[in-house]
Amino acid sequence: MEEIIYKKNRVKRIFDSISYKYDFLNHFLSLGVDFYWRKKALQLTNFGKDSILLDVACGTGDFAISANKHGIKKIYGADFSFNMLSLFSGKAEWMRGRTTQCVAEHLPYKNESFTNITVGFGVRNFYDILEGFKSFHRVLKHGGKATVLEFRLPTNKLVRGFYLFYFNKILPSIGRVISKDKEAYTYLPESVGEFDKKIDLVELLKLSGFKKIEKHSLTFGLVQVVIAEK
């Protein structure tokens, strides 16, 4: 229990702290490729015209905003960081009143409320991923889809070597200077490395009740898209 409380508080503190530099750092440190990753994940999901989307760990809303441009109009957001949600509402006035401060493990929505859930680079911050996915399954309608966009360690040795050097040396230094938070951009590479070693997204989604699951690899294996259907 103490470990859970520690992780919840740590994640909330970090993201509240870096919220005002978050968008700039995301786009700068990914060289803008993060826009492509979100767009591709949405294309792979194949949304319907009447989709009702919940973007979990929505942060400042880039995934939801991309979904809106994709033609999805009924969009809701959930995140544990109040500062992130405030910035999201400022970027997209149409989201005001549609965001909720909460954790993924306890989504305060009725059963079968949404046709789709997206979560971009947020699953590794859940304090209990299995409980989070069970919560996804509960609030999704029958036939609904959960789309997870997340980093992974590439299998190609050359790409993996560059990736680890960038994540462990360059990214923390730049992130620390710009965000003024010493912990935030050391947490990122630490969380990705630990996540890749310990977490099998497909297996956890199966344990949560999802049946049809597909997995896609993007940009030399730097990023994965996992889509699970209820």
C-alpha atoms as one frame of an Amber mdcrd trajectory, in Angstrom:
protein
   0.000   0.000   0.000   2.828   2.416   0.847   4.432   1.715  -2.547   1.139
   2.490  -4.312   0.681   5.770  -2.426   4.303   6.721  -3.130   3.942   6.117
  -6.880   0.617   7.992  -7.089   2.036  11.008  -5.281   5.318  10.915  -7.216
   3.620  10.776 -10.614   1.157  13.530  -9.691   3.929  15.796  -8.368   6.098
  15.293 -11.449   3.364  15.987 -13.979   1.930  18.943 -12.047   5.474  20.347
 -11.933   6.332  20.010 -15.627   2.848  20.676 -17.017   3.640  24.125 -18.445
   6.661  22.812 -20.360   5.152  19.422 -21.169   3.912  20.074 -24.716   7.085
  21.805 -25.828   9.307  19.067 -24.403   7.170  16.279 -25.883   7.404  17.693
 -29.390  11.017  18.861 -29.099  12.432  15.678 -27.574  10.565  13.412 -30.015
  11.510  15.662 -32.961   7.795  16.017 -33.652   7.289  12.307 -34.364   4.803
  12.086 -31.469   2.167  13.695 -33.744   2.597  10.822 -36.211   2.387   8.185
 -33.472  -0.966   9.484 -32.224  -2.368   9.862 -35.741  -1.279   6.324 -36.674
  -2.787   4.858 -33.493  -6.110   6.498 -34.322  -5.992   5.190 -37.895  -5.249
   1.659 -36.713  -8.166   1.801 -34.276 -10.647   2.510 -37.077 -13.135   4.645
 -35.128 -16.814   4.706 -36.047 -18.747   7.891 -36.820 -20.698   7.637 -33.547
 -17.678   6.953 -31.331 -17.714   8.101 -27.704 -14.098   8.429 -26.610 -12.525
   8.578 -23.168  -8.878   9.646 -23.233  -7.262   8.329 -20.047  -4.081   9.911
 -18.657  -4.993  12.606 -21.158  -2.449  15.134 -19.907  -2.686  18.366 -21.880
  -4.923  16.688 -24.443  -2.812  16.041 -27.542  -4.347  12.594 -28.151  -7.897
  13.874 -27.695  -7.243  16.914 -29.896  -5.851  14.622 -32.594  -8.963  12.450
 -32.262 -11.151  15.536 -32.676  -9.318  16.378 -35.906  -9.887  12.747 -36.916
 -13.632  13.449 -36.810 -14.536  12.256 -33.305 -16.767  14.764 -31.524 -17.853
  13.051 -28.286 -14.614  13.125 -26.295 -13.953  13.044 -22.551 -10.675  13.250
 -20.653  -9.387  11.781 -17.379  -6.093  12.525 -15.634  -4.703  12.620 -12.098
  -2.907  15.943 -12.621  -5.085  19.017 -12.113  -2.519  21.269 -13.819  -2.521
  19.100 -16.925  -6.311  19.153 -17.112  -6.360  22.943 -16.718  -3.976  23.339
 -19.645  -6.043  20.897 -21.706  -9.206  22.964 -21.169  -7.262  26.076 -22.165
  -6.058  24.481 -25.414  -9.479  23.105 -26.363 -12.470  25.108 -25.156 -14.810
  22.401 -26.432 -13.422  20.099 -23.687 -14.498  22.312 -20.795 -16.776  20.338
 -18.495 -15.668  17.067 -20.074 -12.531  16.390 -18.027 -12.299  14.551 -14.721
  -9.455  14.409 -12.229  -9.097  10.736 -11.345  -6.835   7.699 -11.608  -7.271
   5.032 -14.295  -7.824   2.326 -11.691 -11.030   4.006 -10.462 -12.792   5.651
 -13.386 -15.925   7.409 -12.059 -18.146   6.501 -14.999 -21.103   4.146 -15.393
 -20.653   0.707 -16.925 -20.581   0.639 -20.737 -20.360   4.417 -21.170 -17.824
   4.595 -24.019 -17.137   2.978 -27.380 -13.414   3.769 -27.188 -10.634   4.461
 -24.731  -7.215   5.837 -25.644  -4.165   6.221 -23.447  -0.996   7.737 -24.863
   2.292   7.140 -23.002   0.445   6.911 -19.695   0.007   3.230 -18.859   3.451
   2.938 -17.296   2.385   5.615 -14.795  -0.579   3.567 -13.507   0.002   2.291
  -9.982  -1.819  -0.970 -10.877  -2.020  -1.633 -14.623  -4.257  -4.705 -14.311
  -6.794  -2.756 -12.255  -6.597   0.062 -14.767  -7.396  -2.292 -17.643 -10.256
  -3.858 -15.674 -11.627  -0.353 -15.227 -11.309   0.181 -18.998 -13.215  -3.044
 -19.649 -16.010  -2.050 -17.267 -16.723   1.380 -18.810 -16.464   0.204 -22.438
 -19.526  -0.880 -24.368 -19.660  -4.362 -25.894 -17.460  -4.281 -28.993 -15.640
  -1.215 -27.662 -11.890  -0.797 -28.051  -9.049   0.261 -25.783  -6.052   1.687
 -27.666  -2.741   1.874 -25.806   0.141   3.896 -27.277   3.344   3.338 -25.321
   7.129   3.348 -25.555   9.090   0.106 -25.686  12.743  -0.926 -25.915  13.605
  -1.768 -29.553  14.834  -5.297 -30.307  17.320  -4.183 -32.982  20.686  -3.839
 -31.194  21.816  -0.734 -33.105  18.515   1.094 -32.643  18.322  -0.060 -29.024
  21.823   1.268 -28.315  21.008   4.712 -29.734  17.642   4.719 -27.955  19.188
   3.929 -24.557  21.915   6.544 -25.027  19.355   9.195 -25.966  16.929   8.268
 -23.180  19.527   7.917 -20.430  21.952  10.728 -21.342  20.534  13.366 -23.679
  16.833  13.446 -22.768  17.296  13.841 -18.968  19.808  16.663 -19.441  17.626
  18.667 -21.833  14.451  17.949 -19.882  16.050  18.994 -16.599  17.303  22.320
 -17.992  14.001  23.273 -19.626  11.535  21.929 -17.049  13.633  22.929 -13.991
  12.600  19.607 -12.418  15.529  17.350 -11.535  13.416  14.212 -11.126  10.953
  14.398 -14.023  13.197  13.498 -16.936  15.130  10.828 -15.083  11.792   9.220
 -14.189  10.902   8.854 -17.886  13.807   6.584 -18.943  13.612   4.700 -15.645
   9.900   4.025 -16.083  10.276   2.933 -19.730  13.094   0.514 -18.907  11.276
  -1.001 -15.941   7.998  -1.162 -17.850   9.527  -3.017 -20.801  11.143  -5.627
 -18.566   8.164  -6.359 -16.354   4.951  -5.597 -18.252   3.218  -7.661 -20.947
   0.382  -5.442 -22.153  -1.301  -8.166 -24.208  -1.360 -10.602 -21.279  -2.725
  -7.993 -18.861  -5.464  -7.005 -21.314  -6.459 -10.665 -21.646  -6.590 -11.017
 -17.853  -8.824  -7.926 -17.768 -11.427  -9.605 -19.977 -10.483  -8.364 -23.452
 -10.634 -11.047 -26.148  -9.457  -9.704 -29.496  -6.065  -8.006 -29.163  -3.696
  -6.740 -31.846  -0.229  -5.244 -31.482   1.624  -2.921 -33.853   5.190  -1.632
 -33.821   6.100   1.894 -34.999   9.346   3.731 -35.828  11.912   0.907 -35.635
  10.186  -0.573 -32.599  10.452   2.574 -30.454   6.702   2.663 -29.886   3.928
   0.074 -29.698   0.207   0.361 -30.327  -1.944  -2.283 -28.654  -5.654  -2.389
 -29.501  -7.993  -4.563 -27.427 -11.669  -5.173 -28.137 -14.321  -5.990 -25.535
